[in-house]
């Protein structure tokens, strides 16, 4: 039991160190980790869950899934969405945050939503850097949006895995991976 507490404490401190290093590296990195609740405006789909949005179509092409941040927090509002296997999906990220410091992306993985994978991909994203939109060249990455600033909408079109199951998604902006995670359920 004590060993589990030490591991949890160590993992927590490692997560904090990523945020701390970002703060030391450049002010713009710290600005991405602001807090508080936002009042950004968006369309009516803000209150719609991603699983409800997944059935929408963008005019005969790919099915569309729309997700948002949870106010000005480092969390996704929609932490889960469901899509069919082997289907073209347009994932739209509407950054409805109001704080200029809330920059995010969505990195979809071809792996289950496990902390080890979130951490590995998140830390690799930091190493990939801003010039690569914090998206690492990593075998677990299925698809990714660009970084979006508050008020911006970004999207990516991809084909879902052919095998049913749960797959993770995460924000890889420095320090965000620890709390900004979700699950794509492929049916």
C-alpha positions as CSV (number, residue, x, y, z in Angstrom):
1,X,0.0,0.0,0.0
2,X,2.8,2.4,0.9
3,X,4.5,1.6,-2.4
4,X,1.3,2.5,-4.3
5,X,1.2,5.8,-2.5
6,X,4.8,6.4,-3.5
7,X,4.1,5.6,-7.1
8,X,1.0,7.9,-7.1
9,X,3.0,10.7,-5.5
10,X,5.9,10.2,-7.9
11,X,3.5,10.3,-10.9
12,X,1.8,13.4,-9.6
13,X,5.2,15.1,-9.1
14,X,6.3,14.1,-12.6
15,X,3.1,15.6,-14.0
16,X,3.7,18.8,-12.1
17,X,7.3,19.0,-13.3
18,X,6.1,19.1,-16.9
19,X,4.0,22.2,-16.1
20,X,6.9,23.7,-14.2
21,X,9.4,23.1,-16.9
22,X,7.0,24.7,-19.4
23,X,6.8,27.7,-17.2
24,X,10.5,28.1,-17.0
25,X,11.0,27.6,-20.7
26,X,8.7,30.3,-22.0
27,X,5.9,32.5,-20.8
28,X,3.7,31.4,-23.7
29,X,3.8,27.8,-22.4
30,X,2.6,28.9,-19.0
31,X,-0.2,30.8,-20.5
32,X,-1.7,27.6,-21.9
33,X,-2.2,26.2,-18.4
34,X,-4.5,28.9,-17.0
35,X,-7.5,28.0,-14.9
36,X,-11.0,29.3,-14.1
37,X,-14.4,28.9,-15.8
38,X,-14.9,30.5,-19.1
39,X,-17.8,32.1,-20.8
40,X,-16.8,31.7,-24.5
41,X,-19.6,31.6,-27.0
42,X,-20.3,28.8,-29.4
43,X,-23.1,27.2,-31.3
44,X,-25.8,25.1,-29.8
45,X,-23.7,22.0,-30.2
46,X,-21.7,23.0,-27.1
47,X,-24.2,21.4,-24.9
48,X,-24.5,18.4,-27.1
49,X,-22.4,15.4,-26.2
50,X,-19.9,14.1,-28.6
51,X,-21.7,10.7,-28.8
52,X,-24.8,12.5,-29.9
53,X,-22.9,14.5,-32.4
54,X,-21.2,11.4,-33.9
55,X,-24.3,10.6,-35.9
56,X,-24.2,13.9,-37.8
57,X,-22.9,14.1,-41.3
58,X,-21.2,16.9,-43.0
59,X,-23.1,16.6,-46.3
60,X,-22.6,13.0,-47.4
61,X,-18.9,12.8,-46.5
62,X,-17.4,11.8,-43.2
63,X,-19.5,11.5,-40.1
64,X,-18.8,14.4,-37.7
65,X,-17.9,14.4,-34.0
66,X,-17.5,17.7,-32.2
67,X,-15.8,18.1,-28.9
68,X,-15.0,21.2,-26.7
69,X,-12.8,22.1,-23.8
70,X,-14.5,22.3,-20.4
71,X,-14.5,26.1,-19.9
72,X,-11.0,27.4,-19.2
73,X,-9.8,24.2,-17.6
74,X,-7.4,21.6,-18.9
75,X,-10.2,19.1,-19.5
76,X,-12.4,18.0,-22.4
77,X,-16.1,18.7,-21.9
78,X,-16.8,15.4,-23.8
79,X,-14.7,12.7,-22.3
80,X,-16.2,9.9,-24.4
81,X,-17.7,9.5,-27.8
82,X,-18.9,6.5,-29.9
83,X,-18.2,5.8,-33.6
84,X,-18.5,2.8,-35.9
85,X,-15.5,0.8,-36.8
86,X,-13.6,1.3,-40.1
87,X,-15.5,4.6,-40.8
88,X,-14.3,8.0,-42.0
89,X,-14.8,10.5,-39.2
90,X,-14.3,14.2,-39.1
91,X,-13.3,15.2,-35.6
92,X,-14.0,18.9,-34.9
93,X,-12.5,20.6,-31.9
94,X,-14.3,23.9,-31.1
95,X,-12.1,25.8,-28.6
96,X,-14.9,27.6,-26.7
97,X,-12.5,28.7,-24.0
98,X,-12.4,32.5,-23.3
99,X,-8.9,32.7,-21.7
100,X,-6.2,33.5,-24.2
101,X,-4.0,31.0,-22.4
102,X,-6.2,28.0,-23.2
103,X,-4.6,26.3,-26.3
104,X,-5.5,22.7,-27.0
105,X,-5.3,19.9,-29.6
106,X,-6.8,16.5,-29.8
107,X,-4.5,13.5,-30.4
108,X,-6.4,10.3,-31.2
109,X,-4.6,7.1,-30.3
110,X,-4.8,3.6,-31.7
111,X,-4.3,2.3,-28.1
112,X,-6.6,1.8,-25.1
113,X,-7.0,4.8,-22.8
114,X,-4.3,3.9,-20.3
115,X,-2.3,6.4,-18.1
116,X,1.0,4.9,-19.3
117,X,0.1,5.6,-23.0
118,X,-1.3,9.1,-22.2
119,X,1.9,10.0,-20.4
120,X,4.2,8.6,-23.1
121,X,2.3,10.3,-25.9
122,X,2.0,13.6,-23.9
123,X,5.6,13.7,-23.1
124,X,6.6,12.9,-26.6
125,X,4.3,15.8,-27.7
126,X,6.3,18.2,-25.6
127,X,9.5,17.0,-27.3
128,X,7.9,17.3,-30.7
129,X,7.5,21.1,-30.0
130,X,5.4,23.9,-31.3
131,X,6.7,23.6,-34.8
132,X,5.0,20.2,-34.9
133,X,1.8,21.3,-33.2
134,X,3.0,19.2,-30.2
135,X,2.0,16.1,-32.1
136,X,4.7,13.4,-31.8
137,X,5.8,11.0,-34.4
138,X,4.7,8.1,-32.3
139,X,3.3,4.7,-33.2
140,X,0.3,5.1,-30.9
141,X,-0.9,8.3,-32.7
142,X,-3.8,7.6,-35.1
143,X,-4.7,11.2,-36.0
144,X,-4.4,14.7,-34.5
145,X,-5.8,18.2,-34.9
146,X,-3.6,21.3,-34.9
147,X,-3.3,23.4,-31.8
148,X,-6.3,25.7,-31.5
149,X,-6.4,29.0,-29.6
150,X,-9.6,30.2,-27.9
151,X,-12.3,30.9,-30.5
152,X,-10.7,28.7,-33.1
153,X,-12.1,25.6,-34.6
154,X,-9.8,22.9,-36.0
155,X,-10.5,19.5,-37.4
156,X,-9.0,16.3,-38.7
157,X,-10.5,13.5,-40.8
158,X,-9.4,10.0,-40.2
159,X,-10.6,6.4,-40.5
160,X,-11.5,4.7,-37.2
161,X,-9.8,1.4,-36.3
162,X,-11.4,-1.7,-37.8
163,X,-11.5,-3.5,-34.4
164,X,-14.1,-2.6,-31.8
165,X,-12.8,-1.3,-28.5
166,X,-11.9,1.7,-26.5
167,X,-9.2,4.0,-27.8
168,X,-7.7,7.1,-26.0
169,X,-7.4,10.7,-27.0
170,X,-5.4,13.4,-25.3
171,X,-4.3,17.0,-25.5
172,X,-0.5,17.1,-26.0
173,X,0.0,20.8,-25.3
174,X,2.7,20.9,-22.6
175,X,1.3,19.8,-19.3
176,X,-2.2,19.1,-20.5
177,X,-2.0,15.3,-21.0
178,X,-2.3,14.6,-17.3
179,X,-5.9,15.9,-17.1
180,X,-7.1,16.4,-20.6
181,X,-8.0,12.8,-21.7
182,X,-10.9,11.0,-23.3
183,X,-12.1,7.7,-24.8
184,X,-13.2,7.0,-28.3
185,X,-15.5,3.9,-28.3
186,X,-15.4,2.1,-31.6
187,X,-18.4,-0.2,-32.2
